[in-house]
Structure formats: structure tokens, C-alpha cells
Amino acid sequence: MAPAWHDKISNSAQIGGIETSVLDNGAGRGTRVAWVNTGTGLRYKVVIDRAMDIADAFYNQYSLAWLSHVGITSSQPFSHRGMDWIRTFGGGLLTTCGLSHVGGPESDQFGERGLHGLISNLPAQLESILQPDPVAGQLEMAITGKIGQSQVFGPNLELKRTIAGTLGKPTIRIRDEVVNRGNTAVPHMLLYHFNFGWPLVDEGTNILWQGSWQSPGEKNHHSIFREGNNFRQCPVPLSAHSGTGEEVAFIDISPDDTGRCTAGMHNAQLSIGVALRFRKEQLPWLINWQHWGKGEYVTGLEPATNPPIGQSKAREQNQLIFLEPGERRTYELELEVFSQPQSINQLLNHISTTR
């Protein structure tokens, strides 16, 4: 059967595709971006000059992502000490943390490291853009770039990122390859900071994941992540989360029989479900960040190689990954949006039966 648009379009951009541009105003002036339109209602903005992270993301009229007060800023390659990272944290659907440190600021005999590392403040060198050509039967689209995190006489890590999709499918596929281009072994930590916001995240929205969990810090300070509390349902905005108020859980997420983990969000009022999928062997941890401040209403689902405990503690616990010269690691993630009751129920059943 011929597709509905057969013989009715002149330009494939009428259905979807990738459009690049440069921001010309505000703190992000001069920053390269790429709008990706899947032709399904799912469209999102790749910030090429910020490690090809994803800022805005919409499904039809609904925003999926949380955007901070900061918004998009230009890359700040020397924003790597103390809490500098927070000054350029625009939120967005995805902010990448790493490549060699994930966690708070720290200093030891191996050096000084700022919050969550440097990678998200580095620009990509674009390698290719594959546009869909539906008339010719080509529905795939992809944008690929390389981001170097390196210094002379020091670590030389490279991230090759491809963000891909298929015209007509509400999915985002991310394939990352991290390689050590240097001549000495280097530490490696990586965390994918997915940030979901209103209206997907609202009072009563369910946070979806299965696995054993622990919440760091003193137990008597836990108002959300404690036994007996439904920390898998989004609350009203909380005055206690004004300013720096927040809670977090480190989750040893349960994979299915194929080794794939699924987490996500479900807003029954909007009839939207979002699934975030990744492989346990690549990203064994999931972090759930909850920050319900007034005007700063967000929850994060963050697949990671390690909990955000920092390079020092990971080294101390013998959990720090080292990449030898020339060694590479691959990470594959997929985000899919569901809007039909049957597919949402399948998602909920899949997660609930994973143990």
C-alpha cells in the first residue's frame, strides 16, 4: 500500500528531517543547533556546540523536557572547576556528564575536578548529516559529530555521537563511542542526565523503573526516598525544595531477559508515556533525581556507568573504569514516546514485570 503522502509532497521537509541553524540572541548567541522533526509530533533541538546534547523536546503541543532559567549558553570549555558546571546547566532533555568524572567537585593527588566534568561544555565537529528521502524510500535520518576532551601531555578522550531516528516513528536513538586517543590509561565515567518537565511531569505523573535502590546521605533527611512513601509519583511543588532542595536515589536497575533496561514517565491525564531504554552491561546504574522547587519542577532519569559519587570514591571502591590507549566503549540509548492506550499499557506491563 502506498504511503498517505505518495505523489503529494514536493520537499521531504514537509514531512520531517534535520534543519541546522545558529542562535543569534542571548547567552547562546553564535551557538549551532539542529532541529530534528520525526514527522510524528516528536521534534527536538540538538545543541551541536554543547556536546550534541538535546535541549527542547516536544510531542505535539506538549513539552517533554525541563528547561532551566539558564537556557542555552555557548560552550564554556574552561567551566570545569568547583560548581562552574551549574552556571551553564540549561537542563534540556539531555545533558551529558563525564567523560572522566561524574559527581561533585573534588581534589586529590590525581588532580582537581569540577561538578560533573567537562564534556557538556565542549563543541562538536560535525561529520555528517543524513537527511530522509521518503520519495526514494529512505526514512532514516542521523546527525554525527565528534567531541574531543583533551589536553597536551594529558588525557585525550574523544566522544563520537550519532543521534538518529526514522521518519514516522516517535523515537530518538543515541549511539556514543568513547575512545582513548592518548598514550596512557585514563579514568572514565559517564552519566546521561535526562531531565523531564511540565506538562509531561505534573502532579500524579508516574516515574517508571524497577530495581533495588539506596538514597545517599543521612536517612532522617529523606522526605521522599524512604520506605512507605510513593516516590514514584510526582508531587505538588514543594517549598522544601526551594533553592538547593532535592533528593536522589541510586538504582541498581533490573534488566529484562534480553539485558535491556527500561525506565520512563507516564502522564495518564495527557495519555503520554515515555520509555528510556539502555543496556545493563553498558550502563548498569540509573539515578533518579527529584527537585520539586516552585518554578524549578523537574525529575531526572540518568543512566550511568557509576553513581555520581566522583572519581575519588569510585577509585577507592575499585569501581573506576580505566580506558587503555586505543580502547573504546560504546553506549546505546533509545527514547520512545507512546500515546495510544494499548502501547502505553504494554510499556507499563513490561516495566512492572521486570525483576
Number of C-alpha atoms within 10 A of each C-alpha: 4 6 8 7 11 10 9 7 12 8 11 14 16 11 17 26 25 21 14 14 13 15 15 11 9 11 14 18 13 16 20 20 21 20 20 24 25 26 17 17 17 24 22 24 22 25 29 27 25 27 26 32 27 25 24 22 23 17 18 11 9 16 21 26 27 28 24 18 13 14 17 23 21 20 21 18 14 11 20 19 17 17 14 18 23 13 12 20 18 21 27 27 26 25 23 23 25 21 21 24 29 28 22 17 20 17 13 9 6 8 8 12 24 21 23 30 27 26 27 28 28 21 25 22 16 16 12 11 18 15 19 23 18 19 15 7 8 13 20 17 21 20 22 21 20 21 24 19 22 14 10 7 9 11 18 19 25 20 22 21 25 21 22 21 23 21 22 16 15 21 22 21 16 19 15 18 15 23 21 25 20 21 13 15 17 18 18 22 25 26 25 22 22 24 25 27 22 18 17 26 25 20 15 15 22 21 20 21 24 19 15 12 16 13 17 14 10 7 10 7 11 15 13 18 21 15 9 7 10 12 17 16 16 21 18 12 18 15 11 14 17 16 11 9 13 19 20 19 20 21 21 17 24 22 21 16 9 8 12 17 28 26 24 22 26 26 20 15 12 12 13 20 25 25 22 22 19 22 19 22 13 17 22 19 23 30 26 25 19 23 21 22 19 15 10 19 24 25 25 25 23 28 29 24 23 25 22 24 14 23 27 19 14 19 13 9 9 9 13 20 18 16 20 16 16 14 13 15 13 13 17 16 21 18 17 16 24 20 17 11 13 9 13 20 13 12 20 18 11 12 21 12 9 16 12
